[in-house]
Amino acid sequence: MDSWHDDDSDNERDELADDTQYGGKDAILFLVDAASPRMHQKGNEEEDSPFQMTLKCAHATLRNKIFASPNDVIGVLLFGTERSFGVKDFEHLSLLLPMGIPEGRNITMIEDKVNDIKDLEKEVGELGGQGCKVAIHEALWQCQSLFNDIKGKVAMRKIILFTSNDDPHENEPVLKKQAMKKANDLSDTGIVLEVVPLSSTFDWSKFYKDVISKDDNDDDAQVLGTEACMQKLDDLMRLVRKRVHKKRSSGRCCLDLGKGVKLAVSSYSFVQRAYKPSKIRLTRDTNEEVRTLRQFIDSNSGAPLLTCDISKFMEYGKQKIKLTQDEVRATQKALLDGTYGLKLLTFKPMSDMKWSDFVRSSHFIYPDEKSIRGSRTLFGALLMRCIARKVMAICSYKARETSSPSFVALYPQEEETDPSDGAQKTPPGFLIVYLPFVDDFRELPTNLRPLLESSDEQKSVAKKVIKKLKMKNYDPEAFENPTLQTHYRLVEALALQKADVEDDDNVDSTMPPFDIMKRRLGTLSQEFIEATEPDESLVEMVKGDVKKRPAPTSHFRAKRQKEDDCGSHADMADMVKSKKVDKLKVEDLKAFLKSVGIPVSNKRKADLVQAIYDHHK
């Protein structure tokens, strides 16, 4: 029988589980404008053109996907090229990267094209030249055809269009109408079209406002004109990473407000710990993956056991209480009357929230209009009233039927936007804050030393140090896990057959800038050390609190004395003279003989005693 107890595995399953509706791989197609002259203009020789920045974003996406989502499909299609390349049905289209899973050769190929644009022009013709023509509807037709050729279940199909031309069909009403019609057809078939502007003077109202996809259930699929036009590579990569990432719900449930009033919500994880990929065992000769099988065997008969043959137990009063698998599941389901989801219990002031009572990472919930119509309206009304009255909702919560129950606080979160460009910084909704049970609290030690009062001089110096070392505009996204990044870079270097890893890829962003800190502090560090140096009275007080080691007991002293006597050659000689060697234990005899280099294996006590007598002859 297996020991059964409730642990934190339920919490991990709740965070890692994805909604089954989103099962399948993601397909992302980079649709890049190669006709606009502004896509190929550089501010100076050291800077990249918007076209090169776009290819670098595709390159970075491939590098990320090959570790994070190796089954996703990525492609790059250029429109407005002088000649067609890799496309048979339409002119002025070039398939730079066919739709496929991220592979080392694709990463190397994109990297070579970025570094040598002239080599790319040998295949697709002059970029941004006079002979480049644009037909958006044909490019969208080709995108749909590429998506249709993908085999297997696809969860998300998205086109990310990069351009600096805000009106590609100026004075061409027929082509503009065809493009809008085709964009609507893509939306009807579930293909999302998003546009990333690469010009500071981009005007959405001319063409693209009526072309991009709009999802009524996803506020993030908004008109990208509310975001600043990307003119820096880091900003563009950040935006592309945001657009490529699919917001997968960690679960869906109902929020029961009482008296039969329910609304549907989806939960999301804001933060989830990233781990290294699991190791895969391969056979040494063929490099084939090793298949692992786990089987339980009856220790008495040696027969294999089925799942129904295995019971679990809980120990109570040194007695094993046996539970079958069905009884375990029934026990889990019976909690909270067999229901799961959120159930409103009461409201509490937001000021009652103690952030020190941390149990586990919080989740974020948002209304799910597809499951229950009207959920968004009711959710919005509840959120606005909680914010207005500064209260939080206390609920019971079970993420799934067999999950452990919890008491949670629905902490209201108001929407925040960037005043400069109107982009959303914080979405509106409720944070699910897990509340501790009485069993989760721990008592503090009662013998803690009282806090020492700091002098005004010490406080003044400490304030100066803090002011000098204060980090402005802290952003956690600026710090990568050095362990993960080093692991990925080494694996990537081996896969792409690179001689060595670039130094820029191995920079540990978590290391403090010691030179800058030293320059900012100046003499303040020495002043802080001198101001906080303890005086003699404090040192004496701390020394007085240190407890002396307790003296050994008489039994321990006698045992230690015997061990010392046995280990001493002089004492052993005395025992030989008094003929008391046989009074010692076998362990003591062996220890002495080993110390003088005499073998003791396969010898009885009489042989050990005789060996000691022989040694002293």
N, C-alpha and C positions, 0 to 999 in steps of 0.2 A: 504493500500500500504506500501511496505517496502522502507526504505531509501536506496539508492544505491550510493555507492561511491567506488572509487578504493583504496584498501588498500594493505597490505603486504601479504594477503592470497595467492596471486599468487606465490610469492617467496617461501612460505612454501610448496606449492604443488609441485613446480619444484624440491625442494630438497628431498622431501619425496617420490615422485613417482618413481617407479622402471620400468624398461623396461619390457613390457609384455612378451617378449620372455623368460625371466627368471622366469615366474610365476610357482609356485609349491614349494614343500619342497625339502630340501637338504638331501641326504643320504650319510653318512660318515661311513666307516668301518675301524677300526684299525686292521691291520694285523701284529701280533707281532711274532717275531722269538723266540721260546722257546727252540730251540735245541742247539744254539751256547753257549758253556761254558762261553765265554766272556760276554754274556748278564747277567750272574748271578754272576759276580765277583764284589767285593766291594773294594774300596781303603782302607777303614777302617770300623770299626764296626758302626760308626755313619753315614756313607754315605749310600745312596741307590744304589742298583745295577741298571744297565741300564734297566733291565726288570721292576723293581719297578718304576723307573722314567717314563717308558712308561705307566704303569697302572695309575700313578698319573696324567699324561697328559689326559688320557681318563676320569678320575674322574673330573678334572678341566673343561674339555670340556662339560661334562654332566651338571655340575653346572652352566656354562655360558649359555648353550643352553636352559635350563629349564626356564630362564627368557627372553633371547633375542629372541630365535626361538623355542618355545615349540612344534611346529609341525614337526620339523626336526627329522630325524631317525638316531640313532647312534647304532653301534654294535662293539663288540670286538671278534676277532677270533685269536686263537693261532695256529701256525703251528710248526710241529716238536716235538709234545708231545709224551710221551711214550705210552699213551692210548688215544683213541678217546673219546670225551665227547660232547654230544649234536649234533653229526654229524653221520649220518648213511651211507652215500655213500663212504666215504674215511676214511682211517686210519691215525693216527698221526695228527689229527685235533681236536681241542677242541673249541666249541663255548662258550666262557666265558660269553658274553652278547649278547643275540639274538637281531636282528634288531628291534628297537622300539623307541617310543618317549621317551624323558628324563622323568624319574619318580623317586620319592623319594626312592623306594626300590632298583632301579638299582644303584643309587648313594651310598646307604648304603652297597650294596653287593660288589661293586668295592672297597670301602673303607676297608671293612673287609678283602678282598683278599690281598690288599696291606700290611696291618698290620700283616697278618698271612699267609705267603707263604706256611708253612707246611700244612695248611688246604687245600690250592689249590692243593698241590701235592697229597692229598688223592683222588682227583677226576681225575686228568690228568696224574698222575704218576710223577716220578722224573724229574725235570727240568734240562736240560743240561746234561743228562746222556748218557751212551753209547747206550741205546736202542732207542734213539730219531732219527728218520729218517726224511728227508726233501724231499718234492716233490713240487716245486713251482707251477707247472702247475695244480696240484690237488687243492692247496690252492686257486689259481685264479678261478678254476672251481667252487669251493664252494662259493667264493665271488660273482660270477655272479649269482649263484642260489639264494643266499640271496637277491640280488638286485631285481631279477625277482619276488620274493614273495611279494614285497612291493606294497600295493594298493594305488591308487590315482596318481595324476600327480607329477612327480619327476623332478625337475629342474636340479639338479646336482648329479651325482653318482661318489664318489671318494673313492679310496683305499689308505690309508697311511700305508706303510710298514716300520716297525722298525726292524733293524737288525744291527749286528756288523760283520757279515760274508759277505765279499765282493765277495766270489765265492762259493755259496752253492752246486754247481754241479761240483766241480773239478774232473777231470778224469771221468766224466759221460756225454759224448757228447749227448746221446739220450735224457736224462732228460733236458739238457740245451736247446736243439732244441725245445722240447715240451713246455718249459717255454716261450721261445721267441715267438713261434707261438701263444700261448694262450694270451700273452700280446698284440700282434697285434690284435687279435680278440676282446679283451676288448676295445682297442682304436677305432676300427671300430664301436662298438656298443655304443660309447659315454661314456664309463667308464674310468675315469682318474686314473692312477696309479702313485703314487709318493713314493719315497724312502727316509727315514730319516736315515742317517748313525749314528751309535753310537760307532764308533771306530776312534781313531786318525790316524790309518794307513789304513783307508778304501780306496781301489783302485777301482774306477768306471769302469775302462777299462776292468776289468776281466769279468764282467757279466752284471751289472745293467745299464750300459750306453745304451745298446741296448734294455732294457726292459721298462724303464719308458716312460710315455706318453709325447708327444710333440705336442703342439698346435700352429699352425702357426699364429694364431690371438692373442696369449697371450704370451708376452715375459716373464711373470712371471713363466710360466710353463717350466722353463729351467732346465738343468741338475743341480741337487742340489749339485754336486761336487764343484761348485763354492762357496758354502757356507761352513763355518767351521763346522766340525763334532761336534755334540752336546755332550758335556760331563758334563754339569751342568744342573740342573733341571730348573732353571729360563730361560736359553737359549733355552732349549728344549721346554718349554711351550710357549715361545715367537714364536718359529718357527712353532709349531703346531697351535697356534692361527692364524698365518698368512696363513697357508695352509688350515685350516678349513674354514676361512672366504671367502666367495664368493664375488668377485668384481662385484657388480651389477651396471649397468649403470643407471644413473638417467634420461637418455634420449638420443635419436639419432636424428641427423639432418644433413643437408648438409651445407658445407661451399662454398659459391658462390664467386669465384674469378673474375667473369666478363667474358663477351663474351661466355657464355655457358660452362665455365670450372667449374666443381663442383667436390667435393670430400666428402665422408661420414665420419663423426666423431661421437664418443660417448663421452658423458660428465660424469664425476665422481665427487663425493663430497669427499674432503679430510677430512673435519671436519663437524660433524653434532651433534648438542646438544642432549644429552641423557636425557630422561625423565623417571620418575617412570611409571610403568604400570598403565593403567587406572583402576579405581575401578569398580568392577562388583557388581551390586545390587542383593541380594538373598532374597527370602522370608524367614521369621523367622521360620516358622513351617517345611517346607519341604526342605529348602536349595536349592531350584531350582532357576535358573537364571530368573530374572524379565525381561520380554519383554517390551520394551518402544516403544510407538507409538506417533508420532507427527502429529497433524491435525490442520488445520486452519479453523476457524469458522467465518461465516459472523456475525458481531455484530448486524445487524438489523434483519435478518431473522433466524439466528441460524443454517443455513444450512452449511454443510461442503463444503470447497472450494477446487477445483482442482488446479494443477499447472498453467494451462492455464487461470484460473480465477484471478490470482494474478498478479498485475502490480507493477512496482517499480517507484520511482520518484527521481528527483534531484531538490533541492530547488534553485530557481534563482529569486532574487528580491522579496522574500516573496511569491513566486508563485511556486506551485508544478508542475514540468514538468513531465508528466506521460510517462513511457517507458514500453513496453511489454517485455516479456522474449526474444522473437525473436529479438527485436530491440537492446536489451542489447548485445546479442551474436553477432549480425551483427556489432555493434559498435566495439567490441573487435577484430573481425576478419578483419575489414576494415583497421586496422593500418598496416603500412608498405606494402600497396597495397595487403593486404590479404595473403601475403606469411609469412612463418616462417622459422627459421634457422638463419645461420650466413651469412652476406653479407659484403664483403670487401669494405671499403670506402677509406681508405688512410693508409699511414705509418707515424709513428712519432718516433723520437729518444727515446730510453729507458730512457734517462735521464729526459725526460719530465714527467715521471710518478711521481705523488705526492701521496705517500702512506698515507698522512693525509686525502686525499679525499676518505675516506672509506664509502661505501654505504652498502655493504653486503658481506658475505663470498664468496670467489672466488671458481671457479670450475676448473677442469682439463679436457682437451679434448685430445683424442687419435684417430688415424685413425681407421675406421671400414672397414676392407677389405671385409667382407662378403656382405655388402650392395652395394658398388661400387668397382669393381676390379681396382686396381691401385691407390687406395686412400693412401696406405702406402708410396708408392714411391713419390707421389706428396707432401704429408704431410712432409716427411723427407726432401725433397728439400727446401720447404718453411721454415722449421725450421732451417736448416743449414744456409740459406742465411740471415735470420733475426738475428741469433747469430753472423754471420760474420760481418754484417753491424751495429749491435747493434741498431736495430729498432724493433718496435712492430707494429702489425697490428690493426687498428681501424676499428671496424665492428658494424653494427646494428644487434641486436639479439632478436629473439623471440623463447623461448624454445618450445612452442607449439602454436597451432593455436589460442587459446583464451588467451594466456599469455600476460602480459604487455610488451611492447617493451623497450629495453634498448640499450644504447651505451656501448660497451665493448672494452677493449684492450686485444688482444691476446699477452700476455707477454711470450716470449720464455724461456724455461727452459731446460738447458743442462743436460745430464745424468751425474751422479756422482756415482762412485763405491768406495768401501772400499779397500784401497791399500793393506790391510793385507790378505784378502781372495777373493777379486774381486767381492763380493756381491754388488748388486745394491742398492744404498742408495736413489738416486733421479731419477725417470724415466724421459726420454726425452718427451717433449710435450709442449703444450701451456697452460698457466693459463688464464682463463677467468676472468679478473678484471673488475668489474662493475664500470662504470664512472658516476659521478653525473650529473644531469641536473642543469640548472641555478636555478630552484626552490628549489634545495636541499641545496644550500649554505646559511649560516647564517653569519650575520655581528657580529664582535666582539665589545664589549663595548668600547666606546671611552674614558671613564674616568678611564682606568686602571692605577694604580700607576706605575711609572717607576721602572724598576728593580734596585736593589741595588748592587753596586759593592762589591765583596768579596775581603777581604784582602789576601795577600799571605799566611799568617799563617792559615787562615781558609781553603784555598784550600789545603794546605799541609796536614792538619789534616784530611780533608774529603777524600783525596786520600788514606791515610793510612787505614781509616775505610773501604772504598770500597775494597781495596786490601785484607783486612783480612776477609771480609764477602762475597767475591766473590765465587759463586758456580761453580765448575768445572764440565764439561761434563753434562750440564743440558739436561734432556730428559723428555718431557712432558708425555711420556708413563709410567714414574715412579710414577705418581701422579694420584690416583683414586679419584673419586668424593665421599667424605665421606658420604654425604647424601644418595646417591644411594647404596653404599656398605653396610651401616648400615641397610637400608631397606631390601636389599636382604638377609643379614645374619639372620635378625630376622625372615623373612618369611621362610627361609630355616630351621632354628632351629625348628620352629613350625611344618613344613611339615615332617621333619625327626625325630620328637619327641626327640630332644636333650634337656637335662636338662638346659643347658645354652650355650651361644655363647662363643667360645674361645676368649681369650684376643687378640691373634694375628690377628684375623679377624676384630677387631674393632680399629685397629691402624689408626689414622688420619695422612696420609702421608703429608698433607698440612701444618701441624703445624711445625713451625721452631724449630730447635734444640737449645733451649735457653741456655742450659748448655755449649754446644760447642761454641756458639757465645760469651758467656760471657768469656770463657777461652781464646778464640782467641783475643778478644778485649783488655782484661786486663784493663789498665788505659786509653785507647784511648777514651772510651765513655765519661769519665769525662773531658778529654782534649777537646773533640769536643763540649761539652756543654759550657765549659768556653770560648772557642774561638768564639762561635756563640752567646753568650749572648748579647742582644741588649743594646746599650748605651742609655743615657738619651735623647739625641737629636732625636734618632729614635722613642723612646716611645712617645715623645711630638708630633712628626710629625704624628704618627698613631692616637693619640688622637685628633689631630686637624682635621683629616679627618672624624671623627665620627660625624654625623649630629645629632643635638639635636631634640628631639621629638617636633613636632609643637604644639603650644598652641591650646587648644580647641576653637572653634568659640563661639560667643555669644549665638547662638541657642542651641549648644550642652551644654554650661554651664547652660543655663536656664532649659533645660530638665533634666540634671543631678541633678541640685538643687532641682527640683520638686520631682525626685525620692528619693533624700536624705530626703526631708521634709516628704514624704509619709512614708518612712521607719522609721522615728524617732518617738518614743513614745511621746516625749515632744512636738514636733511640732503638732502631731495629737491631743494632748490635747488642744493646742491653737486653732486649727481649730474647735474642739468640742465647745469650749467656744464661738467662734465667729459665730457658726452655719453655717459653710462653708463646712461641710463634703460632702454634696450632689454635690459640685462642682468638686469633684475628679472623676476619671475614675473608671470603674468597676475593671480593673486589679489592680489598686492601692488599692482599698478597700479590694479586696480578699487577696492581698499580706500582708496587715496589719493584717487582721483577722487570717490568717494562722500563722503569727509570734507570735500571742498571744494564739494560740491553739483553735480557734473557727472554727467549720466546715463551709464551704462556698458552698457546693454542693447543687444544685437545689434551689438557692436563687436568687431573682431578685435584682436590684440595690436598691430599696426602703428597702428591707429586710436587705441588707448589711449595709446601712446607719443607720438603726435602731439598728442593732447589735452593731455598733461602739458606738452609743449614750448610749446603755444599758451597754456596757463595762465600760464607764467612769462615770457612776452614782455612 
